[in-house]
Amino acid sequence: MNEKISEYQERINKLEELRKQGINPYPAKSDKTHRIINVFADFTKLEEKQTEVIIAGRLRSKREHGNLTFSNLDDGSAKIQVAISKKEVGPELYKLYSKLIDLGDFIEVTGKLFITHKGEQSVMAKEFKILSKTLRPLPDKWRGLQDEEERLRKRYLDILSNEEVKEMLKKKALFWQSMRTFLIDKGFLEVETPVLENTTGGADARPFITHHNALDIDVYLRISMGELWQKRLMVAGLEKTFEIGRQFRNEGMDAEHLQDYMQMEFYWSYANYEDGMKLVEELYKYVAEKTFGTLKFTIGKFEVDLGKEWERYDYQETVKKYTGIDIQNTSLEKIEAKLKELKIDYDKEGFNITRAIDNLWKYCRKQIAGPGFLVGVPVEVSPLAKRDEVNPKITQRFQPIIAGSELGNGYSELNDPIDQAERFMEQTKLREAGDAEAQMNDYEFVEALEYGMPPTCGFGLSERLFAFLMNKTMRECQTFPLMRPKNQPVVKTKNKETRTAVAIINKEAKLKSWEELNTVAHLNAAFGARIGRQLFHQDTIATEDGKEIRLNIQHAILIKEAKTSNELLNLIQKAKENDLEIAEFTREMLLTTDDKKVVEWTKKIEKKNIEYLGVLVFGKKSTIDKLTENFELHK
């Protein structure tokens, strides 16, 4: 800690020295003439003409050789080597560069291009100036930010030091851009609908509530991309509309779900769900090709080819196939018994037949690789979809199924105002019985339908599709995911499930006793550093005579055994799929305390060949118990 403070103070001192010399360390403008990527593109021509260029960027390295210093300058487009020579810039400016300019500082360099004797394209500086003085050192360029929570909390540093993250963000922009292009080319009009609503609609979800001071009313943040508003636009005579924007759901967080995220929804008059499936399949292939340049993806345990023929999965038949339950001829008690038999977690608050069926389906779809469409969805779980014309117990609803998940949702929209009013009444009864995710009764929307809405197909997808194609969690794919403030303890609620940690030792590694202790100690230290104070209810407890004792953490930590390193590797993958906290300890980490050596050694080994000595996983007790049930307690 002292080293960090002293380095910070040292940079403050340099900042003050720059100001004493009459140098503004934070000027408002740069005279930059070229991006570095364009310098490389035109290098030969610029060098032959002896063209003077002005480049600017962040200083990423400094290597002094007597009266000559080589540095790397990074402007976000590329990095280029800059030579600062005492002869070229003069002794005073060279001294300033050597003593007062640090790694991470933004500088502007004026000079001409040349090629070093090693063949590296470079800039010989004639002069330079400071553009922004940094007060904190950047993460080590080789290791970056190692802690997962810190990476997400300080995402700007993660992006700066991790090219993969930067490329992911570029892909995400291309993902939405290509989707917008596809829909516009198909004749859809991009629209905007309200984010604040009197009544939420368009999905089964718990909303966020806030207060509108000017109108003195409570309002909800939207839980869909304006579904009921876009349908009003169908009533208004617009034929094809879509919206891409942010929506909010005050629900649980896991690898596939977040509370605020990007969503796209389109509505298409005079089309039905069959038309929708054809368009959506075409849309997914187009976006995947434009964003990733391929239609083949590895997603978790699945190998998915979007280019193959898309299948159809009937809801009732699929549930019966994987669970033996006929959802048209069953009871809540039978489904609940099956859920317990299959060890499926479910929210008991507001539990009803609709939620029970939905939980059964969630179990089943995790077995399906796809690509394909779920069809034949019951009316009970589809309050906004048109009934099937042959079987009125099911709806004309479709959902793309890819890698065991629903990656979109669409229907032939319900345009019968009487049927819609009745379904809203059924949803109202569910809300009154405690189902906070049941839909609210939107009387004004029913009134709009009474003016007439043409046959319409609606469809929506979220950024979960992008995360799946990236084979990452949704949180990893957000630029700045919402994080709990540092050192803020977790407030326990009556419904909050107990959490636990399990450390698992690799018996195949044949560790000595001290090595096992070392492994467990490192796993727990990494775990504690990452989770922090949320592990505690309070810091200390007191004895009868008033002496304080440091309190142990509130969560149990078990130690178990794995037979092989490969078992630990599989556990890590499953833990990531469930968005659990993970700590890992490898042979390289045991052999040295020098992190640079660990980094160098690890870079030379493929993931599958890493020898794991131990792994710690932390999260909901039911999830952890299920993942680690086949590992025996350590003896």
N, C-alpha and C positions, 0 to 999 in steps of 0.2 A: 504494500500500500504506500509506504514511504517513497519508494522509487517512482511510482506514478505521480505522487504529489510533487516531488522534486522536478520531474520532467515537465509537468504542467507549469510549475513556477519558472523553470528555465525558459520556456517559450514565452511566458508573460514578460520576462526580462528582455528577451529579444524584441518583442513587440514594442516595449517602451524605448529601446535603443533605436529602433527604426524611426519612431516618432521624434526622438531627440535629434536625429540627423535630417529632419525635415521631410521624411518619406511617409506618405500616406499608405498604411498597410492594407487599406480597404477602399481603393478607388472605385468610382461608379462605372467606369467604362474601360473596355479593352479595344485596341486598334487592330485586332486580329484580322488577317486577310485570307487565311487558308485554314480549313479543317485538315487535320493530319492525314486522314484517309485520302484526301484529294492531293496532298503533297506527294504521297507515294504513287498515286495514279499518274501524276504528271512529272515525276521526279526527273527523268532524263531531259525533258524539254526545259524544265526550270533550271536544272544544273547547267546545261549547255549555254543558256542565255544569261547565266549568273544573276538570275532574278532574286531579289531580296524578298523573303517571306516573313510574315509576322504570325507566329503560332502562339497558342495559349492553352494551358491545361494544368493538371495536377502533377506535382513532382513525385515520381514513384521510386526513384533510386538516385544515389550519389556515389561516385567512385573517384576519389582524388588520386591524381598521379603527379605530384610535384606542383607545377604551375598550370596543370590542366585537369579539369574535372569533367567526367562523363556522367550524364544524367539521363534518365528516361522520363519523357513527358507524355502524359495521357490526357486526351481531351474527350474521351468517351467514344470516339470513332476509331481510334487506333493509338498505338504508342510509337514514339520516335526517339532516337538517341540524339541528345543535344550536347555539344562540346562547348564548355566555358573555358576560354583560354585567358590567362593573365595578360598575355601580349595583345589579344584582340580587344578585350573589354577594359583594360587598364587595371593597375594595382588596387585602387580604392574599391572599384566595383567588384573585382574578384575577391577581395577580402570580405566584402559585405556578403557575397554569395556563400563563401566558405563558412563564415561565422554566424550569420543571422538567418539564412534560408534553411528550412527543415524539410524532411520528407513529409508529403501531404500538403505543403504550401502550393497555392496556385500562382503561377508566374506567366509572364508574357515574354517571348524571346523573338528578337529580330536578328536575322542572319541569312546566310547563303548556304546552299546545299553542297554536300561533298560526300564521297564514299571513303571510309576508312581503309587502312591497309588490310583489314580482315574482311573487307567487302560489305560492311554495314552502311546502309543509307542513313545519313546523319545531317544535322544542321550545325554549322559553326556560328556561334552567337557573336553578333557585333555589340549587342546590348540586351539587357533584360530589365524587367521591372516586376515588383511584387503586385499581385492582384488580390490575394487574400491570405492572411497569416493564420495558420491552424494552431489551435492551442492544445489539442489532444492528439497523441500519436495514433496512427491508423493501426488496425490489427496486422499481425505478422502476415506478410504476403504469401507465405507457404501454408500456414495453418488456418488463417482466417479466424472466424468466430467458431469455437468448438462446441459451446453450449447451445442446445437447440432452442431453449427459451430466449436466450440472449440474441441469437440470430434473428428470431422473429420480432423481438422487442426493438432491436436496433437494425431494422431491415436495410436501412440506407448503407450501413457498413457491410452487411452481408452481400448486398448487390455490388458494392464497390470492390469487394475482395473475391467474389465468386462469379465467374463468367457464366456458369450454368444458370444461375438465378436470373442474371441479366437477359440471357437468351430466352428463358422461360417467359419473362415479362413481355418480350418482343413477340413471342408466339401467341401469347394471350391477346395482345392487341390485334394481331393478324386474324385470330380466331373470330373475334367479334366483327372486325372489318369485313372479312369474307362472308360472314353470315348476312350482314347488312347489304352487301353487294348482291348476293344471291337473291334475296327477297325483293330488292328494288328492281332487279332485272326481270323478276317474275311479275312485276306490276303492283307490288305492295307499296302502300303509302306509310311512311314512318310518322307516328303520332306521339303525343305526350298526354298522359293521364295523371290525375291527382296522386300524390304520395300520402297526403293526410286525408283521412276519410271519416265520415260519421259512422259508417257501417262497413266492416271489412267483408270482403267477398272474394270468391274465385278459388278458394282452397280450404282444406281442413287444417287449420293451424292456429296456434295461440298468438295473438297480436301484441305488439308493444303499444302502450297507452301513454299519451302526453296531453298537456293542457294548452289550449289555444287562448292566450290572454285577451286578444282583441275581441273575440266572439264570446269569451268566457264559457267555453265548452270543452269537454274532454274529446279528443280525437284519437284515431288509431293510425299507426304507420301501416301502409298497405302490405298485404301478405301475398298478393299476386300482381302481375304486371298489367293492372288495369283491366282484368277480364270483364267485369260487369260494365265498365266504361266503354271498352272497345265494342262490346255487343250493342250498347246504345248507339255507337257509330254505325253499326250494321242497320239498326232501326232508322238512322238518319240518312241512309242511302249510300254510304261508302261501301265499296265492294271488297277491298282487300286492305287491311291495316296491320301494322306491327309496331311493337315498342321494345326497346332494349334499355334497361335501367336497373336501379337498385331496389330490392324489396327486403322485407324484414319479418322474421318469425322468432317469437320469444320462446324458443324450444331448446331441447338438449343439443349438446355439441359432441360430434364424433368425427371420424375420418371422412364421412360423406355429408355432414350437415353443419352449417354455420347459421348465425342469426341474421347477418346482413350479407347479401351477395347479389351478383348480377344475374338477371333473368331476361329471356326473350319470349314474347308471346305474339302469335299472329292469329288473325281471324279472317275467314275467307267465305264470302257469301256464295250461295248456290253450289256449295261443295259439301260432301259428307266425309265420314271418317275413312272410307276407302280411298278417296282422293287425297285425304290428309296423309295416309300412310305412304302413298307413292311419292308425295312431295317431300315428306320428312326423310325418307330413305335417300332421295336424291340430295337433299340439303346436307345430311350427315356426311355423305361421301364427298361432296364438293368442299365442305369446310375442312374435313380431315386432310384431303389432298392439298388444298391451298395452304393449310397451316403446318402440316407435318411432312408433306411430300410422300405420303404412303397411306395405304388403307389397312395395313397389318400392324397390330399392336399387342404388346405383352402387358396385361393388366392384372396385377396380383397373381393368382394361380392360373389365370385363363390366357389362352392364345386366341385373339379375336381378329377375324378378317372381315372388315366391313364390305369388301368387294364380293363376298359369296352371297348366295341367295338367302334373303332374310326369311326366317321361319315365322309361324304363328303359334302362340301358346295360349290355349283356352284356359281361362281362370279356374273354372270348376274342375276340369279334368286334371290340370297341373297340381292343384291342391290335393285332390284325391290320390294322384300318383305318388306324391312324396309323403303324405300324412295318413292316407286311408280315410279321411273325413270327407263326406259328401255335404258340402256347405248348404245345399238346398233342402237337405233332410237331416238336420242335426239340432243341437241345443247349445246354449251358452255353457252349460255345465260340461258337456262332452268336449267342446273346444278347449275350455280352460284345463281340463284334465290332460288333453293332448299337448297343450303348451307346456305344462309342467313335466310331462313325460319326455318331451323333446328338449327340456331345459332352456326354454325360450323366455328371455326377460320381457316383461311387459308392464306398462304403467297401470296400476290397480285403481288409480283415481279416475272416476268417470268411466270405468270399464263396462262395456256393453257388447252386444252381438256384432255390431259393426266393427268395433275395435278388435274384437276377438278374431273375426274373419281376416281382417287386415294383418294381424300379427302372424296368422298361419301363412298367408301369402308371402310375407317378408321372409319367412324361413325358406319357403319353396324357391323363390326367385334367386336365392343365393347359390342354388345348385346349377343355374343355367348360364352357359357361356355366351349365347347369342352369336351374331346379332339376330334380332327378331322382334315381333310385336306381341305384347299381351293383349288378348281380346276376350270378349265374353264376360266382362266385369259386372258383378251384381249391382242392382239399383241402389242397394243399401249403402254402398261405399262410393257412389257416383251421383251426388245430388244435383249436378248441373248438366249431366249428359242425357241425350235423347234415348228413350227406350228402344230396344231392338224391335223391329216390326214383326218378326216371327215369334220371338220369345220375350214377352214384356217384363220378365224377371231380371233380364240382363240389359246392358246398355251398349250403345255404339261408341265405345271408348277404346282407345289404343294407347299403349305405352311402349316405347323402345326398350328392350331388355339387352343390356350389354354387360358382360363380366359380372353377372349376378346382381345387377342393380337396375332400377328404373331410371332411365336417363332421358326423361321427357314425359309429357302427358297430353293427350288430345282426345277430342270427342266430336261426334255430330252434336252440336250444341242444342240444348233444350230450348225450343221457341214456343211451346205451348204454355201460355201464362197461367192457366188453371193448374196444370200439372206442376209447374214451377212453384206456385203458391203452396200447394199441398206438400211438396218436398221441403220447402222452407219451414213449414209448420212441424214436420217430423224432426228437422234439425233443431228447431227451437225446443222441442221436448227433450232432445238429447242434451242440450245446453243446460236446461233446467235440472236435469238429472245429474249434472256435474261434469259433463264432457266439454271441457274448455276449448277443444279443437273443432267442435261442431260449428257449422256455418250460421251466421246471423241472418235473421229475416230481413231482407231488403225490399221493403214495400215499394219504394220508388222504382226499383229495377223491374218488379213485376208490372207496375203501371206502364213502364216503357215497352215491355213486351206486348201489352194489350194494344199498342198502336201498330203492332205487327213487325216481326223480324223474319227475314227470309231464311231458308235452310242455310246453315252456317257450320263450317268446320273450324274449330279452334285448337291451338296447340301451343305448349310452352316447354322451354328447357332452361336449365340454369347452368352456371359455370361448373357444376359438378361434372358435366360432360367433358369439359376441358381438363379438369383434374384427373379424370379416369384415363383419358388418352395420354396424359403425361405420366400416368402410373404414380401419382402422388396424392396426398390428402388435400382437401379443399383449403385447409389453413396454410399449407405450404405454397399453394398457388395464388394466395392473395398477396397483394403488394404490402399492405399494412394490416394484418389481421388484428382484431381486437384482443387485447391481453389484459389479464388481471394486473392492477397496479402493483409495483414491486413491494414486497414485504407486507402486503395486505392479507390478513388471515382469512381463511375460508370460514364463512358463517354457516354453521350447520343448520339445516332445516329438518323438519320431522320426516320428510320424504327422501332425504338424501341418503343414498346407500353407503354402507361402510366401505372404506377403501383399504387395500392391503398391498404390501410389497413382498415379492418372492425373489430371493437370490438363488441362482442355480449354478452349481459347480460342475465342471466337466470331469467326470471320473476317468475318462480315457486319457486325460493329460497326466495322470499319475503324479499329482502334485504332492510335495512334502507338506507337513502340517503348517509350517510357517508360510508356505506359498499359498495354501488355501486361505489362511487368515489374511494374508496380504491382498488376495483377490477380493474377498468379501469386504475388507476395509475400504478398498478403492471403489468398489461398486456402491457402497453406502455413502461414501464421501461425495461421489459424483451425483448420486441421487439426492442427497441433502442439499448440495449446492444448487441443483437445478430447481427443486421444488421450494426450498427456502422455508420461510416462516409459516406458510400455510399448513405445515405439518403439526403445528402446535396450537393448543387452546390457550396456553399461557406460558410464560417463560420459566417460572419457578413455582415451587410449593414450599410451605414453611413447616418447620418442626414445632413441637410443643414449646420449646424455649425461644422461638422466634428466629431460628437460623434458616437460611434459605438453601434449598437444594434445586439444582437445575432439573427441569422436568423432562422426562423421556417423551419421544414423539407419540402422537395419539394413535398411529396406525401400526398394526403388527407387521413384523418382518420375519418371514420364514426362510429357512435355508434348505434347499432340495438338491438332488443330484440328477445329472443327465449322463447318459451312457457315452455319448459321442459329441464332438464339436458340431457335427451336422445337425443334431437335434437342437442345439442352441441357435444355429443359423435359422432353422425353420421357425423356432419360437420367436425370434426377432422379427421375421417377416409377418407372422400372424399378429404380433403385438403392434406393429406399424399399421396393419390393416384396421386394427381396432382403436388406433390413435391413443395408445397407452404411452406412458413415460417409460423410457428404456435407458439403462446404463450398461455399457459393454466393457469387457476387460479381455485383452488378447495376450498371447505369449510375448509379443514385442513390448507391451507395456510393463510386463514383469521383468524383462531383461535389462531395462535401463530406466532411469528417471529423466533422461534427456529427451524432451519432447521432439526436438528436431530429428533425432535419430529414429524415433518411433514413426514420424511422418515419412522419412526417407525409406525405411524398411517396408512400411505398409504399402507405399506406392509401387513397390516391385512385386506385390503378391495379388493375385486375383481374389475377389471376395470369397469364392467357394473354397479357396485353399487357406484362408485365415484360420488359425487355431484359436478358437475361443476358449478361455479358461473359465469364464463366468459371465452371466448375464443377470441383470435385475430388472424386473418389470413391476410397474405400479399402476393401480387404477381401481375401478369398481371391483369389489370382492368377488361378485358372481362371475365377472368376466375373467379375472385372474385365476380363480379356482378352476374354471373350465379349461383355460389354456394350459394350466400346469398340473392337471389332475393325474397325468400319467407319469409324473416325476416323483420318485420316492423321497422321503425326508432324509436329510444328510445325517449320517451316523458318525 
